[in-house]
């Protein structure tokens, strides 16, 4: 009989089996809290003695906390379990220009404290030193806690497996070993994780989102000055052979269209980034962009809220172009849900109809499209919570055995 050699097999001894069960229980509590031991056993199929033993260890580690459920009026009150708050924190840094965000975040996704760092110095060593100094200051005000590590996101192409930034145009970074830069200045950290901002945002929606998604197949679309996407397939973030999966802002949507700074023409980013509605609004007002360079998307939104028909039309046109690109994304990946992040969520009530109509199309295939399109449910900046999620995921340690 031929023997097959599997390089990625993990032998299942009792320790590995217990670690897997530990992860299952911890994630079940995270998703369904408050929850009793009996309910955990019923949901997971693990026997009650295993659940009780592992829960006892998790309580000892201060990862879970017990509380008696006194809502019932008859019989013994059950003891429910929840994720412990205020004891376990991670650091999160969302690197970008013109500002970088730094925060300490609880393992349930609660932002405990956050500060903004002006990205006036983009040399990675100087910027990292400034951010770590701010993070140290934040931690000093939080009281006793266990600090598990730092997650960092970057708007650019990132090799997450090596914590290496390949290219970040906004920061002027090329081939920066960001993980090593952080480690050099904080050698005692338990973990350091680096990822592209949109990819990390997709992970944050899976772990920390308020939509309570049961799906593990989603696309997170980040709309800002540029466009990026995080693609989750069966709960795993798609990286790509060159770590550039999700760089969809530069797919062509208008053949032979206007030139894009990237060198291509007719890129989706020209029509769906947050700069597009500003351009259309100024054109409607017959105003030169050069002489109204101070006009921002916030100005257009404010005008729309005040009833300016040109502003409303510009925003709805934005929604149409966003929808066209989302339709392409749905055709390519067939996700169960597309989550949209960025300033467009501030006017979701105005643009939702345009987005939905264009995304789901008008032909025969449109009837096959069942993907939901939702605004982000993250309660803080997605890239910042995404940075935290990189560490939180490892604390909750979803195990899988791949042959």
C-alpha positions as CSV (number, residue, x, y, z in Angstrom):
1,X,0.0,0.0,0.0
2,X,1.3,3.5,-0.9
3,X,2.1,5.7,2.0
4,X,1.2,9.4,1.7
5,X,3.3,12.0,3.4
6,X,1.3,15.0,4.7
7,X,3.5,17.9,5.7
8,X,0.7,19.7,7.6
9,X,-0.7,16.9,9.8
10,X,-1.0,17.6,13.5
11,X,-1.0,14.5,15.5
12,X,-4.1,14.4,17.8
13,X,-2.8,13.6,21.3
14,X,-4.8,14.3,24.4
15,X,-3.3,17.8,24.7
16,X,-4.2,18.9,21.2
17,X,-7.7,17.4,21.6
18,X,-8.2,19.4,24.8
19,X,-6.9,22.6,23.1
20,X,-9.4,22.1,20.3
21,X,-12.2,21.6,22.8
22,X,-11.0,24.6,24.8
23,X,-11.3,26.7,21.6
24,X,-14.7,25.4,20.8
25,X,-16.0,26.2,24.3
26,X,-14.4,29.6,24.4
27,X,-15.8,30.6,21.0
28,X,-19.3,29.2,21.9
29,X,-19.4,31.5,24.9
30,X,-18.1,34.4,22.9
31,X,-20.9,34.0,20.3
32,X,-23.8,33.0,22.6
33,X,-23.1,34.6,26.0
34,X,-24.5,34.5,28.6
35,X,-24.7,30.7,28.4
36,X,-24.8,27.8,30.8
37,X,-22.5,24.7,30.9
38,X,-25.5,22.6,29.9
39,X,-26.2,24.8,26.9
40,X,-22.6,24.6,25.9
41,X,-22.7,20.8,26.0
42,X,-25.9,20.7,24.0
43,X,-24.6,23.1,21.3
44,X,-21.1,21.6,20.9
45,X,-21.9,17.9,21.5
46,X,-19.1,17.7,24.1
47,X,-19.9,15.7,27.2
48,X,-20.7,17.6,30.4
49,X,-17.7,16.5,32.3
50,X,-15.3,17.8,29.6
51,X,-17.2,21.1,29.5
52,X,-17.0,21.5,33.3
53,X,-13.3,20.7,33.4
54,X,-12.3,23.1,30.6
55,X,-14.6,25.8,31.9
56,X,-13.0,25.6,35.3
57,X,-9.6,26.2,33.6
58,X,-10.9,29.1,31.7
59,X,-12.4,30.7,34.8
60,X,-9.0,30.2,36.6
61,X,-7.3,32.0,33.6
62,X,-9.8,34.9,34.1
63,X,-11.0,34.4,30.5
64,X,-14.6,33.5,31.6
65,X,-16.7,34.7,34.5
66,X,-19.8,33.2,36.2
67,X,-23.0,34.9,37.0
68,X,-26.2,33.5,38.4
69,X,-29.3,33.9,36.2
70,X,-32.0,35.2,38.5
71,X,-34.6,35.8,35.8
72,X,-36.4,32.6,36.4
73,X,-39.0,32.3,39.1
74,X,-39.2,28.5,39.6
75,X,-36.5,26.0,40.5
76,X,-32.8,26.4,40.7
77,X,-31.3,29.4,39.0
78,X,-28.7,28.4,36.4
79,X,-25.2,29.7,36.4
80,X,-24.2,31.4,33.1
81,X,-20.9,32.1,31.6
82,X,-19.6,35.2,29.8
83,X,-16.2,36.4,28.5
84,X,-14.4,38.2,31.2
85,X,-14.1,42.0,30.6
86,X,-11.5,44.4,31.9
87,X,-8.7,41.8,32.4
88,X,-7.3,41.0,29.0
89,X,-6.3,43.6,26.5
90,X,-4.7,43.9,23.1
91,X,-3.0,46.8,21.4
92,X,-4.3,48.0,18.1
93,X,-2.6,50.3,15.6
94,X,-4.2,51.3,12.3
95,X,-1.4,52.9,10.2
96,X,-2.5,55.3,7.6
97,X,-2.0,58.9,6.4
98,X,-2.7,61.6,7.4
99,X,-3.6,60.0,10.8
100,X,-2.8,56.8,12.6
101,X,-5.1,55.4,15.3
102,X,-3.8,53.7,18.5
103,X,-6.0,51.9,21.0
104,X,-6.2,49.4,23.8
105,X,-9.1,47.0,23.2
106,X,-10.7,44.4,25.4
107,X,-11.0,40.9,24.0
108,X,-14.7,41.4,23.6
109,X,-14.0,44.2,21.1
110,X,-14.7,47.1,23.5
111,X,-12.3,50.0,22.8
112,X,-11.1,51.0,26.3
113,X,-9.0,54.0,25.1
114,X,-8.0,55.5,21.8
115,X,-5.7,58.2,20.6
116,X,-4.9,59.7,17.2
117,X,-1.3,60.2,16.0
118,X,-0.7,62.6,13.1
119,X,1.3,60.8,10.5
120,X,3.6,63.7,9.8
121,X,6.7,61.4,10.0
122,X,6.2,58.3,7.9
123,X,9.6,56.7,8.4
124,X,8.4,53.3,9.9
125,X,10.9,53.4,12.9
126,X,9.9,56.9,14.0
127,X,6.1,56.3,13.5
128,X,6.2,53.0,15.3
129,X,8.1,54.5,18.2
130,X,5.6,57.3,18.5
131,X,2.6,54.9,18.4
132,X,4.1,52.6,21.0
133,X,4.8,55.5,23.3
134,X,1.1,56.5,23.0
135,X,0.0,52.9,23.7
136,X,2.2,52.7,26.8
137,X,0.5,55.8,28.1
138,X,-2.9,54.4,27.4
139,X,-2.0,51.1,29.2
140,X,-0.7,52.9,32.2
141,X,-4.1,54.4,32.8
142,X,-6.0,51.1,32.6
143,X,-5.0,49.5,35.8
144,X,-3.9,45.8,36.3
145,X,-4.4,43.7,33.2
146,X,-2.8,41.1,31.0
147,X,-1.6,42.6,27.7
148,X,-1.5,39.9,25.0
149,X,0.2,41.8,22.1
150,X,-0.3,44.2,19.3
151,X,-2.1,43.9,16.0
152,X,-1.4,46.4,13.2
153,X,-3.2,47.2,10.0
154,X,-1.8,49.0,7.0
155,X,-3.6,50.4,3.9
156,X,-1.5,48.5,1.4
157,X,-0.3,45.1,0.3
158,X,0.8,43.0,3.3
159,X,2.4,39.6,3.7
160,X,0.6,38.7,6.9
161,X,2.5,35.5,7.4
162,X,5.7,37.4,7.7
163,X,4.2,40.7,9.2
164,X,5.8,42.4,6.2
165,X,4.5,45.4,4.4
166,X,5.2,45.0,0.7
167,X,3.8,48.4,-0.5
168,X,1.7,51.1,1.2
169,X,1.3,54.1,-1.1
170,X,-0.2,56.4,1.5
171,X,2.7,56.0,3.8
172,X,5.4,55.8,1.2
173,X,6.5,52.3,2.5
174,X,8.1,49.6,0.4
175,X,9.2,46.3,1.8
176,X,9.0,47.3,5.5
177,X,9.4,44.4,8.0
178,X,6.9,46.0,10.3
179,X,6.7,43.1,12.7
180,X,10.5,43.3,13.2
181,X,10.3,47.1,13.7
182,X,7.7,46.6,16.4
183,X,9.5,43.7,18.0
184,X,12.7,45.6,18.2
185,X,11.0,48.3,20.3
186,X,8.8,46.0,22.3
187,X,10.7,42.7,22.6
188,X,8.5,41.3,25.4
189,X,5.2,41.2,23.5
190,X,3.4,37.9,23.5
191,X,2.3,38.3,19.9
192,X,2.6,40.8,17.0
193,X,0.3,40.5,13.9
194,X,0.2,42.7,10.8
195,X,-2.4,42.7,8.0
196,X,-4.0,44.7,5.3
197,X,-6.7,47.0,6.7
198,X,-9.6,45.6,4.6
199,X,-8.6,42.0,5.2
200,X,-8.4,42.7,9.0
201,X,-11.8,44.5,8.9
202,X,-13.4,41.3,7.4
203,X,-12.0,39.3,10.3
204,X,-13.3,41.9,12.7
205,X,-16.8,41.5,11.3
206,X,-16.6,37.8,11.7
207,X,-15.3,38.0,15.3
208,X,-16.7,41.2,16.7
209,X,-19.5,42.4,14.4
210,X,-22.9,43.3,15.7
211,X,-24.7,41.6,12.8
212,X,-24.3,38.3,14.6
213,X,-23.4,36.6,11.3
214,X,-23.7,32.9,11.0
215,X,-22.0,33.0,7.6
216,X,-18.3,32.5,7.3
217,X,-18.3,33.5,3.6
218,X,-18.3,37.3,3.3
219,X,-16.6,40.2,1.6
220,X,-15.8,43.4,3.5
221,X,-15.6,46.4,1.2
222,X,-13.6,49.3,2.4
223,X,-14.5,52.6,0.7
224,X,-12.3,55.5,1.4
225,X,-9.8,57.6,-0.7
226,X,-9.1,54.2,-2.2
227,X,-11.0,50.9,-2.3
228,X,-10.0,47.5,-0.9
229,X,-11.7,44.3,0.1
230,X,-11.3,41.6,2.6
231,X,-12.6,38.2,1.4
232,X,-13.5,35.5,3.9
233,X,-14.0,32.0,2.6
234,X,-15.1,29.4,5.2
235,X,-13.9,31.8,7.8
236,X,-10.4,32.2,6.4
237,X,-9.1,35.4,4.9
238,X,-8.0,35.1,1.3
239,X,-4.5,36.4,0.9
240,X,-3.6,35.6,-2.7
241,X,-0.4,34.3,-4.4
242,X,1.1,37.8,-4.2
243,X,-0.8,38.8,-1.0
244,X,-2.9,41.2,-3.1
245,X,-6.3,39.5,-3.0
246,X,-8.9,42.2,-2.6
247,X,-7.1,45.0,-4.4
248,X,-10.3,45.5,-6.4
249,X,-10.3,49.3,-6.7
250,X,-8.4,49.0,-9.9
251,X,-10.6,46.6,-11.7
252,X,-11.8,48.1,-15.0
253,X,-15.5,49.1,-14.9
254,X,-15.5,51.5,-17.9
255,X,-13.5,50.3,-20.8
256,X,-11.4,53.2,-22.2
257,X,-12.6,55.4,-19.4
258,X,-10.7,58.3,-17.8
259,X,-7.1,57.6,-16.7
260,X,-6.4,56.5,-13.2
261,X,-3.2,57.4,-11.3
262,X,-2.3,53.7,-11.2
263,X,-1.8,53.8,-15.0
264,X,-4.9,52.0,-15.9
265,X,-8.1,53.6,-17.3
266,X,-11.7,53.3,-16.1
267,X,-10.8,51.9,-12.7
268,X,-13.7,51.3,-10.3
269,X,-11.9,53.6,-7.7
270,X,-12.5,56.6,-10.0
271,X,-16.2,56.1,-9.7
272,X,-16.7,54.5,-6.2
273,X,-14.1,56.1,-3.9
274,X,-15.2,58.9,-1.6
275,X,-13.6,61.4,-3.9
276,X,-16.1,60.7,-6.7
277,X,-19.3,62.3,-5.3
278,X,-17.3,65.4,-4.4
279,X,-16.2,65.7,-8.1
280,X,-19.7,65.2,-9.4
281,X,-21.2,67.7,-6.9
282,X,-18.7,70.4,-7.9
283,X,-19.4,69.7,-11.6
284,X,-23.2,70.1,-10.9
285,X,-22.4,73.4,-9.3
286,X,-20.2,74.3,-12.3
287,X,-17.4,74.9,-9.8
288,X,-13.7,74.3,-10.7
289,X,-12.2,71.6,-8.5
290,X,-9.0,73.7,-8.3
291,X,-10.8,76.7,-6.8
292,X,-12.8,74.6,-4.4
293,X,-10.2,72.2,-3.2
294,X,-11.4,72.6,0.3
295,X,-14.8,70.9,-0.5
296,X,-14.9,67.6,1.2
297,X,-17.3,64.6,1.3
298,X,-18.5,65.9,4.7
299,X,-19.6,69.1,2.9
300,X,-21.5,67.2,0.3
301,X,-23.2,65.0,2.9
302,X,-24.1,68.1,5.0
303,X,-25.6,69.7,1.8
304,X,-27.6,66.6,1.1
305,X,-29.0,66.6,4.6
306,X,-30.0,70.2,4.1
307,X,-32.0,69.2,1.0
308,X,-29.5,70.2,-1.7
309,X,-30.7,68.2,-4.8
310,X,-27.3,68.3,-6.5
311,X,-25.7,66.8,-3.4
312,X,-28.4,64.1,-3.1
313,X,-28.0,63.3,-6.8
314,X,-24.2,63.0,-6.5
315,X,-24.5,60.7,-3.5
316,X,-27.0,58.5,-5.3
317,X,-24.8,58.4,-8.4
318,X,-22.0,57.2,-6.0
319,X,-24.3,54.5,-4.7
320,X,-25.0,53.3,-8.3
321,X,-21.3,53.0,-9.1
322,X,-20.6,51.3,-5.8
323,X,-23.4,48.8,-6.6
324,X,-21.9,48.0,-10.1
325,X,-18.7,47.0,-8.5
326,X,-20.4,45.0,-5.7
327,X,-22.3,43.2,-8.4
328,X,-19.0,42.1,-10.0
329,X,-17.7,41.0,-6.6
330,X,-20.8,38.9,-6.0
331,X,-20.4,37.3,-9.5
332,X,-16.8,36.4,-8.7
333,X,-17.1,35.2,-5.1
334,X,-20.8,34.5,-4.5
335,X,-20.6,35.5,-0.8
336,X,-23.5,35.2,1.6
337,X,-23.0,38.8,2.6
338,X,-21.1,41.9,1.5
339,X,-20.3,44.3,4.3
340,X,-19.7,47.9,3.3
341,X,-17.4,50.2,5.4
342,X,-16.4,53.8,5.0
343,X,-18.0,57.2,4.8
344,X,-20.8,55.9,2.6
345,X,-22.4,54.3,5.7
346,X,-23.2,57.8,6.9
347,X,-25.6,58.2,4.0
348,X,-26.8,54.6,3.7
349,X,-30.4,55.7,3.9
350,X,-29.9,57.8,0.8
351,X,-27.8,55.3,-1.3
352,X,-28.9,51.9,-0.2
353,X,-31.6,51.6,-2.9
354,X,-29.1,52.6,-5.6
355,X,-26.5,50.2,-4.3
356,X,-28.9,47.2,-4.1
357,X,-30.5,47.8,-7.5
358,X,-27.2,48.0,-9.4
359,X,-25.5,45.2,-7.4
360,X,-28.3,42.6,-8.0
361,X,-28.6,43.5,-11.7
362,X,-31.4,43.3,-14.1
363,X,-30.8,40.1,-16.2
364,X,-31.7,36.5,-15.6
365,X,-28.7,35.9,-13.3
366,X,-30.0,38.6,-11.0
367,X,-32.6,36.2,-9.8
368,X,-29.9,33.9,-8.6
369,X,-28.2,36.5,-6.5
370,X,-29.1,36.2,-2.8
371,X,-26.1,37.9,-1.3
372,X,-27.1,40.5,1.4
373,X,-25.5,43.9,1.3
374,X,-25.1,45.5,4.7
375,X,-23.3,48.5,6.2
376,X,-20.6,47.7,8.7
377,X,-21.8,46.9,12.2
378,X,-18.4,47.6,13.8
379,X,-18.8,50.2,16.6
380,X,-15.4,51.7,16.0
381,X,-13.1,52.3,13.0
382,X,-13.1,48.9,11.1
383,X,-9.3,49.0,10.5
384,X,-8.6,49.6,14.2
385,X,-10.9,46.8,15.4
386,X,-9.4,44.7,12.6
387,X,-6.0,45.2,14.1
388,X,-7.4,44.0,17.5
389,X,-9.1,41.1,15.9
390,X,-5.7,39.8,14.6
391,X,-4.7,39.2,18.3
392,X,-8.1,38.3,19.6
393,X,-8.4,35.5,17.0
394,X,-5.3,33.9,18.4
395,X,-6.5,34.2,22.0
396,X,-9.7,32.4,21.1
397,X,-7.6,30.1,18.9
398,X,-9.8,28.5,16.4
399,X,-8.1,25.2,15.6
400,X,-8.4,23.3,12.3
401,X,-6.7,20.1,11.1
402,X,-5.7,20.2,7.5
403,X,-4.6,17.2,5.6
